[in-house]
Amino acid sequence: LLGFLRAVLVGEVREAEARELRMRFQQFTGPVAAKGEEDTAFYRYNRFVALNEVGMDPARWGLSPSGFHDRCRRRAADSPWTLNALSTHDTKRSEDVRARLLVLAEVPERWAKAALRWGERNALHWPAGTPSDPGVEYLLYQTLVGAWPIGPDRAVAYMRKAAREAKLRTSWTSPDEAYEGALEAFIRTLLAGPFREELSRFVAPLVAPGRAVSLAQKLVQLTAPGVPDLYQGTELWDLSLVDPDNRRPVDFDARRRLLDRATAAGSGPATMGGMD
């Protein structure tokens, strides 16, 4: 039976009924994989969330230069018109958030000390009766570092969704209002206290290197085999998180002004205020 099922699914059986089963199986497995991996596991396994992205493998930390060039050659030969995307409506965090988080891999000792210190100090800020949640806290700290500066409303909305997607303490189908209220109170307390200034000091030296990573990956996106696919708003720095955060209105008027300024500058250097 399993052998026959395999033959059907790989297209070796070509009858109409087999095609119907194969099509329905393909329609079903995509959403199952998305909900099981991208919308559950990626919110539970928070070792390094820059790698927890749609289409990525958190176990893969990178490619060697030769491996990268080999992939480019294969893409140019096999799928030259495929889309090159860094951010989409469905990514878990924007390309610029991921780029800044990648810098943490270059300062692991500094990051480890900060995360441990924050976890120890901030445990007392959980409301009475609610045990601390180290896994959620670690996701929160990475999120704040990647998207800083971010206001409490956006941070709370993101973490509520992340907690529901993880389905450990709350979920979309069975929301735990007490836990979610405690999580919100914890976040708002942190961002209204001295932790805010400490976080700002920690992030400050990461901003410039993060932008360098962003520009480097943008160069690859625009020049590698394939068709560059730029998501709305990513013409400038974009520190968005998962939807609906990455679907906020884009200030196209500001982008038009910057484009006009660059066009007016002609071949000379243009000062792009939005890119400072």
Backbone as CSV, one residue per row, in Angstrom:
resi,resn,N_x,N_y,N_z,CA_x,CA_y,CA_z,C_x,C_y,C_z
1,LEU,0.826,-1.202,0.000,0.000,0.000,0.000,0.867,1.263,0.000
2,LEU,1.887,1.281,0.856,2.741,2.462,0.918,3.495,2.671,-0.388
3,GLY,3.909,1.561,-1.008,4.592,1.676,-2.288,3.681,2.251,-3.357
4,PHE,2.436,1.805,-3.358,1.473,2.328,-4.332,1.201,3.813,-4.073
5,LEU,1.059,4.167,-2.791,0.804,5.565,-2.450,1.970,6.445,-2.889
6,ARG,3.192,5.957,-2.689,4.351,6.715,-3.143,4.305,6.915,-4.652
7,ALA,3.971,5.862,-5.381,3.914,5.958,-6.837,2.880,6.987,-7.279
8,VAL,1.766,7.041,-6.570,0.740,8.029,-6.895,1.255,9.442,-6.643
9,LEU,1.886,9.642,-5.494,2.283,10.988,-5.087,3.440,11.536,-5.908
10,VAL,4.307,10.682,-6.427,5.426,11.173,-7.236,5.086,11.217,-8.715
11,GLY,3.848,10.875,-9.070,3.408,11.018,-10.446,3.631,9.827,-11.337
12,GLU,3.985,8.682,-10.755,4.207,7.497,-11.581,2.893,6.866,-12.023
13,VAL,1.824,7.099,-11.281,0.485,6.636,-11.658,-0.251,7.831,-12.244
14,ARG,-0.729,7.715,-13.477,-1.210,8.886,-14.202,-2.718,8.903,-14.441
15,GLU,-3.453,7.955,-13.890,-4.896,7.973,-14.077,-5.508,9.225,-13.437
16,ALA,-6.712,9.564,-13.877,-7.370,10.782,-13.403,-7.558,10.766,-11.894
17,GLU,-7.939,9.604,-11.339,-8.137,9.523,-9.891,-6.833,9.772,-9.141
18,ALA,-5.729,9.272,-9.696,-4.427,9.481,-9.056,-4.037,10.954,-9.091
19,ARG,-4.306,11.615,-10.208,-4.004,13.046,-10.301,-4.827,13.842,-9.296
20,GLU,-6.092,13.453,-9.128,-6.955,14.141,-8.167,-6.419,13.971,-6.745
21,LEU,-6.033,12.742,-6.394,-5.493,12.494,-5.061,-4.198,13.266,-4.854
22,ARG,-3.342,13.271,-5.869,-2.062,13.965,-5.765,-2.277,15.470,-5.564
23,MET,-3.202,16.040,-6.301,-3.475,17.467,-6.182,-4.024,17.806,-4.798
24,ARG,-4.951,16.998,-4.317,-5.525,17.268,-2.996,-4.483,17.090,-1.888
25,PHE,-3.609,16.113,-2.055,-2.546,15.903,-1.077,-1.614,17.112,-1.036
26,GLN,-1.265,17.636,-2.208,-0.388,18.804,-2.267,-1.062,20.032,-1.668
27,GLN,-2.362,20.174,-1.896,-3.089,21.302,-1.323,-3.143,21.215,0.202
28,PHE,-3.145,20.004,0.719,-3.288,19.787,2.160,-1.956,19.901,2.895
29,THR,-0.892,19.361,2.311,0.380,19.292,3.029,1.042,20.659,3.193
30,GLY,0.836,21.570,2.246,1.427,22.902,2.380,0.958,23.617,3.635
31,PRO,-0.353,23.763,3.831,-0.842,24.403,5.055,-0.446,23.660,6.327
32,VAL,-0.431,22.323,6.274,-0.036,21.561,7.464,1.411,21.867,7.833
33,ALA,2.285,21.885,6.828,3.691,22.197,7.090,3.845,23.620,7.612
34,ALA,3.089,24.547,7.024,3.189,25.943,7.456,2.745,26.099,8.906
35,LYS,1.625,25.506,9.267,1.133,25.658,10.634,2.004,24.909,11.631
36,GLY,2.536,23.761,11.222,3.338,22.982,12.151,4.731,23.537,12.356
37,GLU,5.350,24.021,11.283,6.726,24.502,11.368,6.770,26.014,11.538
38,GLU,6.360,26.755,10.507,6.523,28.206,10.516,5.672,28.884,11.586
39,ASP,4.468,28.364,11.822,3.545,29.039,12.734,3.433,28.363,14.096
40,THR,4.287,27.402,14.374,4.329,26.804,15.710,5.775,26.629,16.162
41,ALA,6.508,25.754,15.463,7.881,25.464,15.885,8.758,26.705,15.882
42,PHE,8.582,27.583,14.894,9.424,28.778,14.808,9.155,29.754,15.951
43,TYR,8.036,29.595,16.654,7.751,30.442,17.807,8.108,29.746,19.126
44,ARG,8.459,28.480,19.052,8.880,27.754,20.253,10.397,27.641,20.343
45,TYR,11.032,27.454,19.201,12.478,27.239,19.157,13.146,28.585,18.917
46,ASN,13.562,29.230,20.005,14.005,30.620,19.931,15.501,30.792,20.154
47,ARG,16.285,29.787,19.801,17.728,29.878,20.008,18.310,31.116,19.332
48,PHE,17.928,31.346,18.069,18.427,32.501,17.314,17.399,32.792,16.235
49,VAL,16.498,33.741,16.514,15.312,33.889,15.681,15.593,34.517,14.324
50,ALA,16.799,35.029,14.096,17.130,35.505,12.752,17.056,34.373,11.737
51,LEU,17.185,33.134,12.209,17.136,31.972,11.318,15.740,31.366,11.235
52,ASN,14.825,31.822,12.076,13.463,31.278,12.083,12.615,32.029,11.063
53,GLU,12.849,31.742,9.801,12.183,32.497,8.751,11.559,31.560,7.735
54,VAL,10.525,32.030,7.086,9.830,31.245,6.065,10.833,30.796,5.004
55,GLY,10.870,29.494,4.760,11.775,28.953,3.760,13.177,28.700,4.262
56,MET,13.438,28.997,5.545,14.776,28.802,6.090,14.811,27.607,7.037
57,ASP,16.014,27.158,7.324,16.243,26.053,8.245,17.043,26.583,9.428
58,PRO,16.455,26.633,10.639,17.186,27.173,11.793,18.484,26.443,12.098
59,ALA,18.655,25.238,11.561,19.888,24.493,11.800,21.013,24.919,10.861
60,ARG,20.684,25.675,9.817,21.702,26.098,8.849,22.107,27.537,9.137
61,TRP,23.374,27.727,9.459,23.863,29.047,9.849,24.466,29.826,8.689
62,GLY,24.657,29.191,7.556,25.214,29.932,6.436,25.826,29.004,5.409
63,LEU,26.421,29.612,4.384,27.077,28.881,3.308,28.507,29.382,3.159
64,SER,29.362,28.513,2.690,30.708,28.948,2.328,30.619,29.754,1.037
65,PRO,31.607,30.592,0.735,31.580,31.331,-0.539,31.430,30.409,-1.746
66,SER,32.135,29.285,-1.734,32.024,28.371,-2.875,30.627,27.766,-2.956
67,GLY,30.037,27.461,-1.792,28.680,26.933,-1.789,27.675,27.946,-2.304
68,PHE,27.866,29.219,-1.932,26.980,30.276,-2.417,27.072,30.413,-3.935
69,HIS,28.296,30.445,-4.467,28.454,30.595,-5.914,27.900,29.384,-6.658
70,ASP,28.021,28.213,-6.061,27.460,27.020,-6.688,25.944,27.128,-6.776
71,ARG,25.323,27.623,-5.721,23.866,27.800,-5.750,23.460,28.842,-6.784
72,CYS,24.231,29.904,-6.895,23.923,30.924,-7.899,24.009,30.344,-9.305
73,ARG,25.018,29.521,-9.555,25.141,28.902,-10.879,23.948,27.998,-11.166
74,ARG,23.536,27.230,-10.172,22.391,26.339,-10.378,21.110,27.130,-10.595
75,ARG,20.958,28.225,-9.847,19.755,29.045,-10.023,19.740,29.679,-11.408
76,ALA,20.880,30.182,-11.861,20.946,30.796,-13.186,20.603,29.791,-14.275
77,ALA,20.972,28.531,-14.052,20.716,27.508,-15.062,19.299,26.958,-14.983
78,ASP,18.788,26.767,-13.764,17.521,26.054,-13.596,16.308,26.960,-13.427
79,SER,16.475,28.107,-12.774,15.311,28.966,-12.505,15.727,30.432,-12.517
80,PRO,16.144,30.935,-13.673,16.663,32.310,-13.737,15.616,33.378,-13.473
81,TRP,14.327,33.028,-13.544,13.275,34.028,-13.343,12.607,33.891,-11.977
82,THR,13.211,33.131,-11.094,12.637,33.011,-9.757,12.775,34.330,-9.006
83,LEU,11.922,34.546,-8.018,11.946,35.800,-7.269,13.003,35.752,-6.170
84,ASN,13.740,36.837,-6.029,14.687,37.010,-4.926,14.026,37.907,-3.886
85,ALA,13.588,37.337,-2.782,12.872,38.098,-1.756,13.648,38.100,-0.451
86,LEU,13.649,39.236,0.221,14.198,39.349,1.570,13.092,39.603,2.589
87,SER,12.088,40.363,2.188,10.909,40.613,3.022,9.671,40.391,2.168
88,THR,8.630,39.827,2.776,7.341,39.674,2.108,6.240,39.975,3.122
89,HIS,4.994,39.832,2.682,3.871,40.019,3.601,3.833,38.930,4.661
90,ASP,4.605,37.846,4.464,4.489,36.671,5.322,5.749,36.392,6.132
91,THR,6.805,37.182,5.964,8.023,36.917,6.721,7.809,37.207,8.206
92,LYS,8.558,36.500,9.043,8.382,36.612,10.489,8.953,37.916,11.037
93,ARG,9.915,38.471,10.338,10.495,39.771,10.692,11.165,40.314,9.444
94,SER,11.303,41.618,9.360,11.817,42.219,8.132,13.296,41.900,7.934
95,GLU,13.753,42.151,6.721,15.155,41.894,6.387,16.103,42.708,7.255
96,ASP,15.710,43.940,7.620,16.600,44.779,8.423,16.634,44.340,9.883
97,VAL,15.527,43.811,10.385,15.535,43.233,11.735,16.453,42.015,11.760
98,ARG,16.316,41.145,10.773,17.179,39.960,10.721,18.643,40.354,10.595
99,ALA,18.920,41.372,9.780,20.310,41.786,9.576,20.937,42.251,10.886
100,ARG,20.198,43.030,11.663,20.751,43.483,12.947,20.944,42.308,13.894
101,LEU,19.988,41.388,13.909,20.132,40.225,14.788,21.336,39.378,14.400
102,LEU,21.646,39.324,13.110,22.801,38.541,12.679,24.097,39.074,13.283
103,VAL,24.123,40.363,13.601,25.319,40.935,14.213,25.557,40.328,15.594
104,LEU,24.496,39.864,16.254,24.666,39.239,17.569,25.583,38.025,17.491
105,ALA,25.584,37.359,16.331,26.463,36.201,16.168,27.932,36.603,16.172
106,GLU,28.208,37.893,15.979,29.585,38.383,15.996,30.006,38.857,17.386
107,VAL,29.044,39.000,18.289,29.357,39.424,19.664,28.660,38.479,20.647
108,PRO,28.903,37.179,20.530,28.140,36.216,21.336,28.330,36.383,22.835
109,GLU,29.553,36.722,23.282,29.772,36.867,24.719,28.991,38.057,25.270
110,ARG,29.035,39.166,24.550,28.308,40.359,24.997,26.809,40.090,25.039
111,TRP,26.312,39.405,24.022,24.883,39.104,23.972,24.489,38.139,25.086
112,ALA,25.273,37.103,25.307,24.943,36.120,26.338,24.897,36.771,27.716
113,LYS,25.880,37.622,28.007,25.898,38.292,29.309,24.685,39.194,29.476
114,ALA,24.336,39.925,28.423,23.191,40.832,28.512,21.898,40.055,28.706
115,ALA,21.695,39.004,27.916,20.452,38.238,28.011,20.309,37.588,29.384
116,LEU,21.400,37.040,29.915,21.347,36.434,31.251,21.070,37.488,32.318
117,ARG,21.717,38.635,32.190,21.510,39.710,33.163,20.067,40.197,33.132
118,TRP,19.537,40.391,31.934,18.157,40.856,31.823,17.187,39.829,32.396
119,GLY,17.433,38.553,32.103,16.545,37.521,32.616,16.512,37.487,34.133
120,GLU,17.682,37.631,34.755,17.749,37.606,36.220,17.093,38.841,36.830
121,ARG,17.377,40.005,36.269,16.848,41.245,36.836,15.351,41.399,36.605
122,ASN,14.893,40.971,35.446,13.512,41.268,35.062,12.505,40.237,35.539
123,ALA,12.975,39.126,36.104,12.040,38.094,36.562,11.047,38.650,37.579
124,LEU,11.486,39.610,38.372,10.611,40.154,39.416,9.508,41.046,38.849
125,HIS,9.596,41.387,37.556,8.589,42.267,36.965,7.363,41.516,36.452
126,TRP,7.412,40.176,36.486,6.199,39.435,36.146,5.176,39.658,37.259
127,PRO,3.909,39.873,36.909,2.895,40.099,37.942,2.824,38.942,38.930
128,ALA,2.459,39.252,40.148,2.346,38.231,41.189,1.386,37.131,40.750
129,GLY,1.785,35.906,41.008,0.947,34.768,40.655,1.222,34.206,39.280
130,THR,2.048,34.895,38.489,2.396,34.411,37.149,3.870,34.038,37.126
131,PRO,4.194,32.769,36.960,5.608,32.392,36.907,6.273,32.985,35.670
132,SER,7.543,33.301,35.789,8.268,33.853,34.643,8.299,32.827,33.516
133,ASP,8.477,33.311,32.307,8.463,32.465,31.115,9.756,32.721,30.342
134,PRO,10.846,32.008,30.681,12.155,32.302,30.079,12.171,32.213,28.562
135,GLY,11.454,31.240,27.990,11.447,31.106,26.539,10.838,32.313,25.859
136,VAL,9.720,32.775,26.381,9.069,33.961,25.829,9.929,35.197,26.066
137,GLU,10.550,35.272,27.237,11.430,36.412,27.512,12.581,36.474,26.513
138,TYR,13.170,35.332,26.210,14.314,35.329,25.299,13.888,35.771,23.900
139,LEU,12.699,35.355,23.476,12.162,35.838,22.207,11.932,37.343,22.272
140,LEU,11.415,37.823,23.389,11.166,39.252,23.548,12.463,40.047,23.447
141,TYR,13.515,39.609,24.126,14.769,40.355,24.098,15.347,40.410,22.684
142,GLN,15.296,39.306,21.964,15.785,39.318,20.585,14.938,40.248,19.716
143,THR,13.633,40.218,19.940,12.735,41.067,19.160,13.006,42.544,19.423
144,LEU,13.181,42.896,20.678,13.446,44.294,21.019,14.774,44.762,20.436
145,VAL,15.794,43.926,20.512,17.094,44.298,19.950,16.983,44.500,18.439
146,GLY,16.287,43.589,17.766,16.196,43.670,16.312,15.358,44.826,15.814
147,ALA,14.292,45.168,16.529,13.344,46.174,16.046,13.468,47.515,16.765
148,TRP,14.451,47.656,17.647,14.562,48.887,18.430,14.918,50.093,17.559
149,PRO,14.241,51.255,17.775,13.260,51.542,18.827,11.856,51.077,18.440
150,ILE,11.193,50.448,19.373,9.836,49.958,19.159,9.012,50.319,20.386
151,GLY,7.803,50.801,20.162,6.941,51.198,21.262,6.279,50.012,21.931
152,PRO,5.743,50.214,23.128,5.123,49.108,23.861,3.916,48.508,23.157
153,ASP,3.138,49.311,22.444,1.951,48.762,21.784,2.340,47.733,20.723
154,ARG,3.326,48.063,19.903,3.775,47.118,18.874,4.407,45.888,19.514
155,ALA,5.200,46.092,20.550,5.855,44.962,21.211,4.828,44.024,21.832
156,VAL,3.823,44.583,22.476,2.784,43.761,23.101,2.009,42.985,22.042
157,ALA,1.626,43.662,20.962,0.859,42.987,19.907,1.656,41.837,19.306
158,TYR,2.955,42.070,19.069,3.783,41.006,18.497,3.901,39.828,19.456
159,MET,4.198,40.101,20.717,4.420,39.014,21.660,3.134,38.254,21.967
160,ARG,1.999,38.935,21.929,0.736,38.213,22.112,0.533,37.225,20.966
161,LYS,0.790,37.688,19.744,0.652,36.778,18.605,1.661,35.644,18.701
162,ALA,2.909,35.957,19.051,3.939,34.924,19.146,3.564,33.871,20.179
163,ALA,3.044,34.305,21.324,2.659,33.358,22.368,1.501,32.478,21.912
164,ARG,0.564,33.074,21.196,-0.565,32.275,20.702,-0.116,31.288,19.631
165,GLU,0.797,31.709,18.772,1.281,30.800,17.733,2.063,29.638,18.353
166,ALA,2.806,29.905,19.414,3.573,28.841,20.066,2.665,27.805,20.717
167,LYS,1.492,28.245,21.174,0.476,27.337,21.722,0.951,26.596,22.972
168,LEU,1.787,27.243,23.769,2.272,26.625,24.996,1.504,27.114,26.221
169,ARG,1.308,28.425,26.330,0.600,28.987,27.476,-0.742,29.604,27.080
170,THR,-0.908,29.861,25.792,-2.146,30.429,25.261,-2.204,30.084,23.786
171,SER,-3.338,30.302,23.155,-3.471,29.982,21.730,-4.622,30.781,21.150
172,TRP,-4.755,30.725,19.826,-5.856,31.426,19.170,-7.193,30.793,19.532
173,THR,-7.227,29.482,19.640,-8.495,28.798,19.902,-8.842,28.754,21.381
174,SER,-7.826,28.823,22.254,-8.069,28.818,23.703,-7.198,29.876,24.371
175,PRO,-7.498,31.136,24.126,-6.656,32.194,24.708,-6.745,32.215,26.229
176,ASP,-5.592,32.335,26.856,-5.517,32.455,28.312,-5.383,33.945,28.629
177,GLU,-6.491,34.574,28.956,-6.490,36.022,29.152,-5.625,36.436,30.335
178,ALA,-5.575,35.605,31.366,-4.762,35.948,32.535,-3.280,35.965,32.162
179,TYR,-2.845,34.942,31.438,-1.437,34.898,31.028,-1.113,36.041,30.072
180,GLU,-1.970,36.278,29.097,-1.711,37.342,28.134,-1.690,38.709,28.818
181,GLY,-2.550,38.889,29.810,-2.528,40.136,30.562,-1.234,40.300,31.339
182,ALA,-0.747,39.195,31.914,0.518,39.243,32.652,1.678,39.533,31.709
183,LEU,1.652,38.935,30.523,2.702,39.176,29.538,2.706,40.643,29.114
184,GLU,1.531,41.196,28.876,1.454,42.611,28.499,1.980,43.505,29.620
185,ALA,1.576,43.210,30.855,2.039,44.022,31.983,3.557,43.942,32.116
186,PHE,4.118,42.759,31.905,5.568,42.572,31.986,6.283,43.440,30.951
187,ILE,5.795,43.408,29.714,6.439,44.168,28.641,6.336,45.666,28.899
188,ARG,5.168,46.113,29.283,4.983,47.552,29.507,5.815,48.034,30.698
189,THR,5.949,47.200,31.709,6.784,47.574,32.851,8.239,47.714,32.428
190,LEU,8.727,46.769,31.626,10.114,46.837,31.168,10.371,48.107,30.365
191,LEU,9.471,48.410,29.436,9.712,49.525,28.524,9.410,50.880,29.150
192,ALA,8.935,50.872,30.382,8.704,52.129,31.094,9.742,52.359,32.186
193,GLY,10.670,51.413,32.346,11.634,51.503,33.436,13.063,51.634,32.951
194,PRO,14.028,51.437,33.850,15.451,51.594,33.503,15.941,50.605,32.453
195,PHE,15.234,49.488,32.279,15.631,48.529,31.250,15.657,49.184,29.876
196,ARG,14.772,50.138,29.650,14.694,50.799,28.349,16.023,51.463,27.988
197,GLU,16.612,52.175,28.931,17.877,52.852,28.664,19.010,51.847,28.481
198,GLU,18.995,50.793,29.271,20.036,49.768,29.121,19.935,49.101,27.758
199,LEU,18.711,48.840,27.321,18.503,48.245,26.003,19.018,49.176,24.906
200,SER,18.725,50.465,25.024,19.191,51.432,24.021,20.709,51.438,23.936
201,ARG,21.368,51.392,25.084,22.835,51.379,25.083,23.371,50.101,24.451
202,PHE,22.682,48.988,24.680,23.139,47.728,24.094,22.990,47.751,22.575
203,VAL,21.889,48.306,22.087,21.598,48.278,20.651,22.471,49.255,19.872
204,ALA,22.831,50.375,20.476,23.514,51.454,19.748,24.691,50.977,18.898
205,PRO,25.628,50.183,19.420,26.759,49.765,18.579,26.407,48.699,17.548
206,LEU,25.172,48.201,17.570,24.761,47.198,16.589,24.138,47.824,15.347
207,VAL,23.739,49.096,15.441,22.968,49.713,14.361,23.780,49.806,13.074
208,ALA,24.972,50.390,13.139,25.781,50.556,11.927,26.186,49.216,11.312
209,PRO,26.689,48.254,12.096,26.993,46.947,11.498,25.753,46.267,10.920
210,GLY,24.610,46.439,11.583,23.381,45.853,11.061,23.007,46.442,9.715
211,ARG,23.203,47.749,9.566,22.911,48.382,8.284,23.885,47.914,7.206
212,ALA,25.122,47.676,7.588,26.090,47.149,6.620,25.653,45.777,6.121
213,VAL,25.164,44.937,7.043,24.652,43.624,6.641,23.435,43.789,5.740
214,SER,22.553,44.733,6.088,21.362,44.977,5.268,21.742,45.370,3.846
215,LEU,22.698,46.288,3.722,23.102,46.738,2.391,23.791,45.618,1.618
216,ALA,24.567,44.794,2.313,25.239,43.685,1.640,24.228,42.680,1.100
217,GLN,23.226,42.340,1.917,22.242,41.375,1.435,21.353,41.992,0.352
218,LYS,21.143,43.311,0.416,20.378,43.969,-0.649,21.147,43.924,-1.965
219,LEU,22.463,44.106,-1.897,23.287,44.013,-3.098,23.176,42.622,-3.714
220,VAL,23.217,41.593,-2.877,23.077,40.228,-3.380,21.694,40.034,-3.992
221,GLN,20.664,40.533,-3.309,19.303,40.383,-3.826,19.153,41.006,-5.210
222,LEU,19.767,42.167,-5.417,19.601,42.903,-6.671,20.463,42.366,-7.803
223,THR,21.520,41.639,-7.479,22.467,41.231,-8.519,22.559,39.726,-8.726
224,ALA,22.073,38.923,-7.794,22.139,37.467,-7.947,21.147,37.012,-9.014
225,PRO,21.343,35.830,-9.585,20.386,35.315,-10.569,18.974,35.300,-9.998
226,GLY,18.017,35.781,-10.784,16.641,35.872,-10.329,16.105,37.276,-10.501
227,VAL,14.862,37.470,-10.088,14.186,38.762,-10.215,14.024,39.363,-8.821
228,PRO,14.630,40.520,-8.536,14.492,41.126,-7.204,13.033,41.446,-6.896
229,ASP,12.590,41.063,-5.716,11.223,41.305,-5.267,11.300,42.159,-4.008
230,LEU,11.044,43.461,-4.144,11.137,44.386,-3.015,9.755,44.587,-2.406
231,TYR,9.659,44.305,-1.122,8.383,44.450,-0.427,8.132,45.920,-0.103
232,GLN,6.869,46.287,-0.043,6.500,47.676,0.204,7.136,48.197,1.493
233,GLY,7.741,49.357,1.383,8.352,49.989,2.543,9.822,49.704,2.716
234,THR,10.337,48.681,2.035,11.738,48.310,2.247,12.694,49.115,1.371
235,GLU,12.173,50.138,0.684,13.072,51.041,-0.034,13.958,51.802,0.956
236,LEU,13.455,51.969,2.183,14.218,52.592,3.263,14.366,51.565,4.381
237,TRP,15.027,51.965,5.469,15.156,51.043,6.598,13.770,50.651,7.099
238,ASP,13.591,49.375,7.354,12.277,48.880,7.767,12.468,47.870,8.897
239,LEU,12.043,48.251,10.093,12.199,47.385,11.262,10.845,46.800,11.662
240,SER,10.185,46.179,10.694,8.869,45.597,10.929,8.984,44.162,11.421
241,LEU,7.919,43.722,12.069,7.824,42.348,12.544,6.774,41.615,11.714
242,VAL,6.282,40.504,12.225,5.325,39.697,11.477,4.005,40.454,11.324
243,ASP,3.182,39.998,10.368,1.899,40.661,10.159,1.057,40.619,11.443
244,PRO,0.288,41.647,11.700,-0.011,42.799,10.834,1.005,43.937,10.924
245,ASP,2.076,43.766,11.700,3.040,44.851,11.867,3.670,45.247,10.539
246,ASN,3.943,44.257,9.676,4.594,44.570,8.397,3.600,44.989,7.318
247,ARG,2.359,45.196,7.703,1.350,45.654,6.742,0.806,47.030,7.122
248,ARG,1.556,47.732,7.949,1.169,49.100,8.283,1.313,50.002,7.058
249,PRO,0.573,51.112,7.011,0.663,52.006,5.843,2.092,52.496,5.618
250,VAL,2.491,52.547,4.367,3.821,53.026,3.988,3.729,54.506,3.638
251,ASP,4.700,55.285,4.081,4.734,56.718,3.785,5.332,56.908,2.389
252,PHE,4.495,56.776,1.377,4.987,56.904,0.005,5.340,58.350,-0.335
253,ASP,4.699,59.314,0.325,5.044,60.715,0.068,6.502,60.981,0.442
254,ALA,6.931,60.443,1.581,8.327,60.627,1.985,9.266,59.982,0.979
255,ARG,8.882,58.848,0.450,9.732,58.171,-0.532,9.784,58.944,-1.845
256,ARG,8.669,59.545,-2.228,8.676,60.370,-3.443,9.597,61.577,-3.269
257,ARG,9.549,62.189,-2.093,10.412,63.352,-1.857,11.883,62.957,-1.928
258,LEU,12.226,61.827,-1.336,13.611,61.366,-1.380,14.034,61.022,-2.802
259,LEU,13.127,60.412,-3.561,13.442,60.079,-4.945,13.625,61.347,-5.773
260,ASP,12.761,62.334,-5.547,12.900,63.601,-6.268,14.228,64.269,-5.929
261,ARG,14.609,64.211,-4.657,15.871,64.820,-4.247,17.051,64.120,-4.913
262,ALA,16.997,62.792,-4.949,18.080,62.042,-5.579,18.123,62.311,-7.079
263,THR,16.944,62.410,-7.707,16.892,62.679,-9.146,17.436,64.064,-9.457
264,ALA,17.069,65.041,-8.613,17.537,66.408,-8.835,19.044,66.517,-8.672
265,ALA,19.608,65.658,-7.831,21.055,65.699,-7.612,21.822,65.196,-8.823
266,GLY,21.136,64.506,-9.731,21.777,64.015,-10.943,22.868,63.021,-10.637
267,SER,24.011,63.221,-11.247,25.115,62.282,-11.064,25.916,62.576,-9.811
268,GLY,25.625,63.695,-9.151,26.356,64.032,-7.940,25.838,63.254,-6.757
269,PRO,26.529,63.325,-5.622,26.091,62.599,-4.426,24.778,63.162,-3.906
270,ALA,23.868,62.279,-3.558,22.569,62.690,-3.026,22.525,62.386,-1.543
271,THR,22.006,63.323,-0.771,21.843,63.100,0.659,20.457,62.539,0.896
272,MET,20.390,61.264,1.227,19.109,60.608,1.439,18.772,60.668,2.916
273,GLY,17.980,61.680,3.290,17.684,61.876,4.700,17.090,60.659,5.361
274,GLY,16.223,59.933,4.635,15.602,58.758,5.220,16.551,57.604,5.394
275,MET,17.766,57.731,4.837,18.730,56.645,4.938,19.821,56.954,5.945
276,ASP,19.671,58.042,6.717,20.700,58.390,7.698,20.855,57.279,8.718
